[in-house]
């Protein structure tokens, strides 16, 4: 149950990073360059091109690397 709640919270953060209101809130606390760098990790911004039928290699690499990283974390957690 704890892992479900933590993963739901992590996914929510990655979704909210792409919303403009959340980005402007980040810009209030962080410098603009750092806020833009953090907002680049959003699922929404990378998935938007797919909804328009555009397959951008940058977006494909983002999702493949995110999937690889989470699979790596699963392997590390299972080996413990």
N, C-alpha and C positions, 0 to 999 in steps of 0.2 A: 504494500500500500504506500509506503514511504517513497519507493522508487517511482511509482506512478505519479505521485504529486510533484516530486522533483523534476521528472522529465516533462510533465505538463507545464510547469513553471518555466523551464528552460526553453521549451518550444514557444511559449507565449512571448518570452523576451525576444526571441529571434523574429517573431511575427511583428511585434510592436515596434521594433527598430526601424521598420520601413514606413511607419505612419508619420506624416509630416508634423502632427502635433507632438508626438513623442520626440522627434528630432529637434524641434524648437525648444522643448523642455531640456533636452540634453545640452543644447547650445547655451542655455542660461547658466548651467553648472560647469561646463567644460569649454575650452577654446573651440572655435569653429572647426579647425582642422581635425582635432581629435573626435569631435562629434560626428563629422562626416565620415571619418575612418570607421567609427563604431557602427554607424548606420549602413555601411557597406556590407555588413554581415547579416543583413535582413533577408529573410526568405521572400518577402513580398517584392522587393526590387529585382531580385534575380528571376522570380517566377513570372513577372509581368510580361517579359518578352515571349515566353512560351505561350501565354494566353492569346497573343497576337499572331501566333504561328511562326515566330522567328526563333530559330535555334542558334543562339550565340555561343560560341565555344567558351567564352568567359563564364557564362552561366552554367554550362555543362560541367566545366572544371570545378566550379564552386560546389555544386551538388555532389559530384563524385568525391571531392576531397573531404567534404563534410561527412559523407557516408563512410569513407575510409577511416576518418578520425574517430567517429563514434563506434565503428566496429573494432578498432584498436583499443578503445577504452573498455569495450565489453570483454575482449580477450584478457586485458590486464586485470579486470575485476574478477573474471572467472578463474584465473590462475592463482588468485590469493586464497 
